[in-house]
Amino acid sequence: MKKIILLLLWLVSTGASAFDPFVVEDIRIIGADRISQGTIFSHLPMERGDEVDAQMVRNGIERLFATGFFDDIKMSKEGQVLIVTVTERPAIATISISGNKSIKTEELLSGLENIGLAEGEVFNELELERVKNELVQQFFSRGKYNVKVETKYKNLDRNRVLVTITIDEGKSAKIKHIKIVGNTIYSDKELIDNFESDTTNWLSWYSQGD
């Protein structure tokens, strides 16, 4: 976490050139493709007619980085024009999932979308580790304690990426023995037989996907 913060501070400091205060007559955006200029303008703390100094420029760069849309941001000036140069993060072109058996691909894609990983969304490499952990937890909940999840990405043309998720579910955990304590009315056999006869009982998830 400290490394990420230090990197952000370094990017902000290098992106904000030394500015003598000046009144902005115009703001020009360079490098925006998928992200609209309106979105960028809405996050800038300055507008035409404002007096801009180095601190305001740093604030603007910090705000734009906070959107998660950009890999790099720089501000410079030409005369009385403020130049904002951005490098967009790539977009996710396709998410490929393989190896899943106990959870349908559609369900996994829906879950990934809820945490921000979906086709057309901005790709953040740092999110892949979080995605991996989320998927592992999903399979753990179904008794797949030996699951292995591998996430990769490949750069494509037009600033897009292919995200590949490979899953090895391994063997399901199984109950070898049930010990019941405290039963005085029914025998252990009667209770265990009752567990096994109910297809939707609380033990059924242990054998899903076998």
Steps between C-alpha positions, in 0.01 A plus 500: 500500500786738585656431159174591325471826696863592430452422131191721487684785670788462255264503202326811632828681563642413157174583323478845653769714344609818673219747448511872546144610577309594186140561394365216286347615174439147371548134600605244240474122552744271317491119495137441595336234284240293689477737796299805402646846537192590702594236758851641523379859532260397778796382712721803444506760780558782253310652208539785257564829675654343811847586620696175505809424705710188564285389796181512293672300227603232752143486631371455146740215429410328828129522418548353154715215634229428758253417221704190415471577128859601432852359512667839464397866524702811429414869497690772322425839352536674167456869549174533692377154399510211749591172328378179667665192349364161606588137431190286536502160659399224257146370476405137553416350161423144610500290817573133436424250779589131480511200733192588705254215555306563820423866423366607162702748296202738491489505880872567525483783246209654689697485825808652335289782362390585853863565596575703188645241262288486186534535125519865403614614845835666571766239578699531820776243536499537879143369508601157367628385838173604659309313228706189567426514873128556439480198270688279744249593771209416268636150442591455867133557583420195286752272663768549234783554746765385251400754236772687311427819309740661254436845352685644201454779252622566148529837332300536179482771237309825554599514867301193601581188702391138508454368854542124542388316814598133529343294777603159632231402749683196635309243701206593720536465874299206631376405845657172612341484841224678691507496878181608673513609863210567735226302326281317750175441311625372162787269419800619299391278210151651489639853491761421234243318286281809521789721380562273201131475401460876462651609166496866599638461850786705641752229408408485130744772395793279599442275200399757237688458176625146572 
